[in-house]
Amino acid sequence: MITKTITKNNNHSKYYMLILLIVFAIITIIICPFIGQYDGREILEIFRFPRVLTAFLAGFGLSLSGLIFQNIFTNELACPYTLGVSSGASLGVAFISYFHLSMAIHVFSLTIPSTYIGSFFGAMISVSAVYSITKYYGGFKSEILLLSGVAIGLFFSGLILLLQYLSDATSAINILRWTIGGIEVVGFDSFLLMLPFVVISFIFALLNFEELNLLSLGEEISISRGLNVSKIRIHLFIITSLLIAIIISECGPIGFIGLIIPHISRLIIGYNNKFLIPFSTILGGSFLVFCDTIARTLFTNIELPVGIITTIVGGPFFLYLLLKKK
């Protein structure tokens, strides 16, 4: 009886924290467009608000993808950036840009451009390679996971540099845009294209929070509890790779959001994915909005790509986690 009461009170406090975070996120989205110099209402409507909403959605999705990977690999160091998935997705976009492929897939009333397709296949190839290597060596150990992710990421980065070097000036500039990572949008088109993919991924993860809880405990425990580990992992791989591909197609490989935010969220709200998924995603969206606002206003004459800010913050944080795990 006492245990149930404590658990109930603990859950209530987590709901309160979620509500406070939602309020904080709404305030952030409203205030950040007004930070910095602007001239007229059109700047806010065409540039600032779409940029803030796109940044929030990108941070939301990147945090979700990092959280899913960390549950799949039972490792808090796993994220799209450290696993080489971002490099794979960027290679897909570089490939499309280099060969000037302009195909598109029409799904209902939604048009999926070629960059999305290339980015998705690049992300799938990289995450499948990391999964295969770690599985071949008998489990998801930190050193195997990180070394394989770094090796694949460097290999794909080398291929991106090769394509960039061989490209014409226009293609080289387009490829450079993806490799840095930035929120450079005009209007709400990017936001509306990303929105359905992010929402579907979020709902899928939230509906499977119990499965993610089991996966985080390890493969043996998951199997002993009757979970079809291979099936749920394949579904999560596909959903997460598609989500990463969509975000990178629009914003480039923005690094370390998927590493930093889930870890901080666990320290605040715990390991239960029922609460961790919404908390981490909302925090990730708010964090990227702040980073993008800093990148936009830090210098008066230029706007920094937000990928620079997140990498500067994420690099030392990654070292901290690595040293902590020894």
N, C-alpha and C positions, 0 to 999 in steps of 0.2 A: 504493500500500500504506500509506504513512504517512498519507495523507488519510483512508483508510477507518478506520485505527486511531484517529485523532483524533476522527472523527465518532462512532465506537462509544463511546469514552470520554466524549464530550460527552453522548451519549444516556443513558449510565449515570448521569451526574451529575444529569440532568434527572429520571430515574426516582427517584433518591434524594430530590430536592427534593419531588417529588410525594408520596412516602411520608411524609416529614416533615410536609408540609402536611396530609395526611389525619389523621395522629396529632394534630397541633395542633387541627384542626377537631373531632375527637372529644373531646379534653380541654375545648375551649371549650363544646361542647354539654352536657357533664356538669357543668362548674363553674358556668356562668352562671346556671342556675336558683336556685342557692343564694345568690347575691349579693343583698343587700338584706334587709329585714325580711320575715319570713313566720311564720305561726302554724299549724303543723300540716302533716301530710303531704298533706292534701287540696289545699292551696294549690299544692303542687308538682305534684301529679298533674293537677289540673283547669286550672290557670292557667299556671304557670311553664314546665313541660316542653313543653306544646303551643305556648306562645308562642315559646320558643326554637327549636323545630323548624320552626314556620311562618316565623319570621324567617330561618332558615338557608335554607329552600327558596325564599323570596322573593328573598333576596340572590343565591342560586345562579342563579335564572332571570333576574333583571334583568342580572346580569353577562354571562350567555350571550347575551341579546338585544342588549346593547350591543356585544359582540364580533362578533356576526353582522352588525349594521348597519355597523360600522366596516370589515369586510371587503367588504361589498356596495358601500359608497360610497367605498371606498379612502380613508377619512378618519378619523383617530383622534378627531376632535371629535364624531363621530356617536354618538348614543345616544337611547333613547326620550324622554328629557327635552328634549334640544336639538332633536330633529326634530319635536317637537309631538305625538308618538305618545301620550305620557302624557295630554296634554290631550284628545286625541281619544277615548281610552278612557274618561277621566273624564266627558266630555260624554255618551257613550253611557250610562253609569250614571246621570248626572243626568237624562237624558231618560226612562229607565225609572222613576226615582223620582218625577219630576214627574207623569207620566201614570199612576202607580200600576199599572204593568203587571206581572202576576204569572205570566206564562207560563213554561213550562219544557220542556226537551227531554230525553227519556229515551233514553239510549244504553246498551244492555245493562242492567246494574244501576245505572248511574250517572245521577243526575239533575243536569242542567245548568240552573241558575236563570236568570231573565231578566236579572239584572245581568251575567252572563257574556256573554250574547248581545249586549246593548247595548254592552258594553265592547269586544267583538271587532269589531263593525261600525264603531264609532268609531275604533278603532286602525287598521283596514284603510283607512278613508277618509283619515285623516291621512297615513299612510305612502304611500298611492297618490298623494296630492296632492303631497307632497314629491318623490317619484320623478318624477312627470310634469313638474313645474316644472324640476327639475335636468336632466332629459333634454331638455326643450324648448330650454334655453339651451346645449346642446351639450356636456354633460359634468358630472361631479360635482366641481365646483370648490368650495373651502371657503366662499367668500363667498356663492355661490348657495345652497349647502346650508344654511348657518346662517341666512341671511336668510329663506329660504322656511320653514324650520323654526320660526323665531321668529315670523314673521308668522302662520303657521297656528296655532301654539300660542296666540298672543294672541287670534286670532279665536275659537278654540274656548273659551278662558278667558272671553271676553266673553259668549259664549252661555251658559256655565255660570252666570255671575253673573246674567244675565237670568232664567234658569230659577229660580235660587235666590231672586231678588227676587220673582218671581211665585208662588212656592210657598207652601203653608201651612207652619206651624211645624215639623211633623214632617218633611216632605220637605226643608225648608231645612236642618235639622240633619243629615239623612242625606247631603245633597249636600256640606255642609261637611266631613263626615267623610272623603269621598273626596278632596277637594281638598287636605287637609293630609297625609294618608298616615300610617298608624300600624298597629302590630301589636296589635290588641285582640281576642283570641280566647279562647273558653271551650271546652275540650275539643279533641279531635283532628279535628273535622269539617272545618275549613278546611285543615288539613294534608293530610288524605286526599283532599280534592277537588282540591287543587293538584298532588299527587304524580304522578298519571299523565301530566298535561300536561308537567310539568317533565322527567320521565324520558324521555318520547317525544322531546321537543325536543332533549334532550342527546344521546340515541342518534343521532338524525338528523344533528345537527351533527357528531358524532364520526365517523360513517360517511362523511361528505362533507368531511372535513378537507382532502383534497387539492384539491377544488373551491374551498374557501374560501381555500386558499393561492394558487391561481391568480387568484381574484377580487381578492385583496389587491394583486396586481401590476398590475391595470388591465384594462379591457375588451379592448383590442387584443391584449394578450399572451394573455389567456384564450381569445379566439376563435382566435388563431393556433395554440394548443395543442389545438384541437378541442373546446373546452368550449362546450356550449349555454348561453350566458350568460343569455338570456331565461328559459329553462325553470328553471334552478337558482335564479335570482333570485325568480321567482314562487313556487316551493316554499318558499324561505327566508322570503319576505315573509309567506306564509300561516302557516307554523309560528311565526315570531317574533311576529306580530301576535296570534295566538291565545294564545301564552305570556304576552305583556304584558297582554292582556285579562284572563286568569285571575288574574294576580297583582294587578292594579289592582282587580279586583272584590272581592278579599279584603282587600287592604292599602292601597288608595289609591295615588296617583301618587308613590311614594317616589323622590325625585330623585337623579340623579348617580351611582348605584351603577354603572350601565352605562357611565359615562364614566371614572370613577376607576380601577376595578379592572382592566379590560383593559389600560389603559396601564401601571399598576404591574407587572402580570404580564408584559408584554412586556419590561420592563426587567430582570426577574428571570430569566425562562425562555426568552426569545427569541420569534421570530415564527412558528415552526412550529405550526400549529393542532393538530397531533397531541398536543402537550404543553400548548399554550396554553389549549385548551378546558377540560380537566379542572382545570388549575391556577387559571385565572381564576374558574371557577364555584365551586370550593371556597373560594377566598380571598374571593369576593364573599359567600358564605353566612356565613363566619366574621366578616367585617367588619360585616355588618348585625346579626348577633347582638350584637357588641360595642356598636354604636351604639344598639341597642334597650335593652341593659342600662344604658347611660349615661342614656338618656332616661327609663328607669323608676326609676333610683335617684338622679338628679342633685338632685332636690328631694324633701323628705320628705313634703310635703302633696299634691303633684300628680305625675302622670306626663305627661311631654311626648310628643307624637307623634314617632315616630322620623324622620318626614319633615323635621322642623325641624333635627334634628342633621345628617342627610345633606346638606341644602341649605346649611347653614352651612359644612360641610367642602368640599362640591363647588363652591360658587361661586368661591372663590379659586383652586381647582385648575383650573377651567375657564378663568379669566382667564390663569393661567400657561401653559396649553396654547395659548391663542389668541395670546398675546404671543410665545411661542416660535416659532410658525409664521409670525408677522408677516404 
